[in-house]
Amino acid sequence: MNTDPRLQRPRMPLTELPTGAAGRVCALDGAADVCQRLREMGFCESAIIQKISGHSTLLCQVCDMRVALGEGVARHVTVELIRG
Amino acid sequence: MNPPPTQPAPARAPASVYALVGNPNCGKSTLFNALTGLKQKVGNYPGVTVERKVGTTYTQHGHPLTLIDLPGTYSLAARSPDEAVTRDVLLGRRADTAMPDRIVCVVDATNLERNLYLVHQILDLGRPVILVLNMMDVAEQAGLKIHTSRLEHILGIPVIACAASSGRGLIDLKLALSRTDLPLSRHAWDIPPAIAPAVSELQASLQDNDDKPPLIARAEALLLLTDQDSVRVAGSTPLSARTREILQHWENRWAADGTDWAAALVNARYDSIGLLTADIVSTASTAPVGPSRSDRIDAWVTHPVWGWCIFGVIMATMFLSIFTFAGIPMGWIESLVATISAGVSDLIPPGELHDLIIDGAISGVEGVIIFLPQILILFLFIGLLESTGYMARAAFIMDRLMSKVGLNGRSFIPLLGSYACAIPGIMAARTIEQPKDRLVTILVAPFMSCSARLPVYLLLIAALVPEEQVPVGPKILIMLLMYALGTFGAFGFAWLFKKTLLRGAPPLMIMELPPYRLPRIRDVLLQMIERGGLFVKRAGTIILGLSIVLWFLANYPKVPENQPEVDPLSYSMAGRAGHALEPVIAPLGFDWRIGIGLIQSFAAREVFNSAMGVIFAVEETGDEEETRTHLRDALRAAERPDGSKLFTPLICLNLMVFYVFAMQCISTIAVVKRETNSWRWPLFQLGYMTGFAWFVCLLIYQVGHTLGY
């Protein structure tokens, strides 16, 4: 993995991704069954997510599909910002 | 490459049982309706209340085929009771449903990669599969080109391009269904090496100890490693002890060395799907760019401010329709029942049997059937909102509010439905994934003022407010107050339960918002008729029985002929029960006559009105409005033994509050028993709701009485 800080993109929970920005999924933690379902629905590592709207409940676009994620789920999805 | 294995086909007739599976929102139900039309049977899987839909379609040669429409799911690793049923039927785990001979997989062509995940799991089962690429028209509009024949070649199974909403591709599908031989898929994928030993060990155990055929055993082994056998529902055959032991052993071992094998399996499948779709999907250069129509609608509908306004308008329209349009067909039902009663009166001479049929059976069933129009309108609206894709947005908007009390947005739909009747509302709670959230939703749903409380509110408000002098405003205000009280009660108790009794993880909502579509009127109407039919069936059985029992209680035992001064009602079982209840309800300001009404309300709350009619001897007229006016005057005139008025404004108000909070509905208790599979929760619900109602009414009456009202 590249450890040069200049090449590292900022990482954050999906809840903190700015509205309208796109991020790449880096890690999923939290309950096993939730992670399983997230992965099955396309939120696997390296998937690109665009955050459309929402404050506590988020609206995201992931592989041509619109998904509502509760805060309790989105907190466990770590993304790196790729487009602000 | 070896020639693809084919199914032995000794019989001439094609295999007769097909299962229809697919992701939610892939158009599976539309396809099911298009194939089977009105030849559908809707029921429940025994022990779990997951809707079981079975239909009949015909081959090109006219042989009947059975089609089972399984609940939509994203994966065989189930997270809710609905999904568990799909998994169990496909794996042959259910004793009540034989393993289907063949499987029809429906996928949304606009989102092939995600949809193929389930197909990938199903191909592992080693059953004959037909793949239906639905919504090809939408995919083409979006500029997607899908090479169906190439996919067919790679997978080695029939792949049919289809648009169920316009009927395109249905003939091809019927031809495929009619085939006597269906090839098995030749698609193979590599199980990650780290997991392979576990898979083979589990597979061997499933074959030896659970009597599974080899391919099913392999698929089930893969599944057990991801879902850890977590969601089990009634009617599903449990695993053998040996298999569970092996599973436990591997879980412990992986937990120790920190391998995320579940993630590895999902990723391996997606890698395999990625290779598959790389060659068969291409995006045309003519693909539209910029936000789609759904995106533009969503910009308004999910907006933090406008979203709420639109939501409010839709809800208001729905309730106005329920309370206004339903009046017309309700009038028809009333006159129909009046005609039947008159006919029966002519046939049967006055006497016990006459009274039993007219006052017991017919009017009891009428009291429930009268709500059919309102329930149908509610189902119509819910169906329209679901099929346009709005319902998911409503749940999204409500999620924030619901999460304040510890529930998620999905609980909104059952609570909304409970405004018409708690029974369909409670049944709608099945889609909630977390068992505790589902239970909390079921426990609080009956607080939402159902349409059966409406006639009681109307009568008591009429008795409370002299309508000749007061404009209509205060009446509506009191009515709204009652609805608000119930809603606050539901939210308050949901919060309390999530804090104490059913403390659980914070709500986790993952919900797909399907693209907006024009509603499929035919599907909506079919669903409305099906659900309405179930309601009528219940009215014809449970309610009929209860009405007859209540009639006996209110009429027997008869007063002996040598004691004509005794009041027959007071002497009857119901009267005695009312007297027995009096000490409990006297602190609330209610007397034994109101007690009889409360007891009878257990059949259905609106029975209160007819009970009051019987008790205060009001003559029934053909017109409901007129009867209610007579009844209102009778209530106003009613006195206690000491000559004071019985129905003072305070008592009327208190009685309404009691109806808001108390659990007084046997049908709801029966449904909750069925949904939770135990007597514990319905009895708890009966206790806490009625107890709460009692305390609130005690408070209101004692405070009001002290203040001199």
Interface residues (C-beta under 8 A of the other chain):
Chain A: L28 A31 A32 D33 V34 C35 Q36 R37 L38 R39 E40 M41 G42 C44 E45 I52 S53 G54 H55 S56 T57 L59 C63 D64 M65 R66 V67 A68 L69 G70 E71 G72 V73
Chain B: Y74 S75 A77 R79 T110 N111 E113 R114 Y117 T226 D227 Q228 S230 A262 A263 V266 N267 Y270 S294 D298 T302 H303 P304 A392 A395 F396 D399 R400 S403 N408 G409 A505 P506 P507 L508 M509 I510 M511 E512 L513 P514 P515
